[in-house]
Amino acid sequence: MALTLAAAAACSKQTAHDEAAAAPAESTAAAPGRTQGAAADLGVKLAYEHEVDLKVEAAEIPKRLRAAQDACNGGKFGPCAVLGLQQQGGDFPSARLQVRVVPAGVDPLIALAGKGDEIASRNTHAEDLAVVMRDNGLLQDRLRREHERLLEFQARRDLKIQDMMILSTQIAQIEAQLQGAQQEGAQHQRRVDTQLLTLSFNAPQSQANRSEIGQALGDFGSIVTGVIAWLIRAFAVLLPLGVVVLAGLWLVRLLRRRRKAG
């Protein structure tokens, strides 16, 4: 049985070696097709992320945020999921919405959130996951083959209890690795099939300046009150000290007069 398990392990290593050797050949074979112009298949798997900064009137920020959120949750432009939401009120209102949406829904969702307002900035970048996804697929294939071989050995009737325990441990390890690889592969595929969109809502600079002036005027009364309170506290502290100093000076002058009179 030990020889059988060793043979299975050797076969598994040979399979991994063959896959590693086949990968460069596959990449080399695909390379000539990449020079056939923009219409050629580059073999890339791109995961796009968009960051959009919208200048929206302060009073309109909650409405635009709600409209974009409802459109995403309702699937108005295709499958969409809200990943994060932040909102800040006060003198400097702002909001931030992060969603994952199908590619066809990116521009309509931006247009709905902006509604003709100024787009201060838009940044788009992508990560190529082709190599990562290919390696993940090869890993899943290898783990499945190993799992099938171990199940075949486990089905034999001439196994000893100790061999059964060893096989059960190995099968459990392979199944855990395969599950992890499948979850990682599904995550990569999700990033390719959908795109990450972050919408930031901010008030125009003119409104921000007016907010600063309004805040300064609002703080005027509290500043004056604070200064007066500080002067009162200072007077309360200095008054006893002034009395002591005046009493000391009066005592010194009194002693000098007595010395002169003596």
Helices and strands as residue ranges (DSSP letters): H 2-30, G 32-35, E 46-55, G 58-60, H 61-73, E 80-88, E 94-101, G 103-105, H 106-114, E 119-128, H 130-154, H 161-193, E 195-202, H 205-261
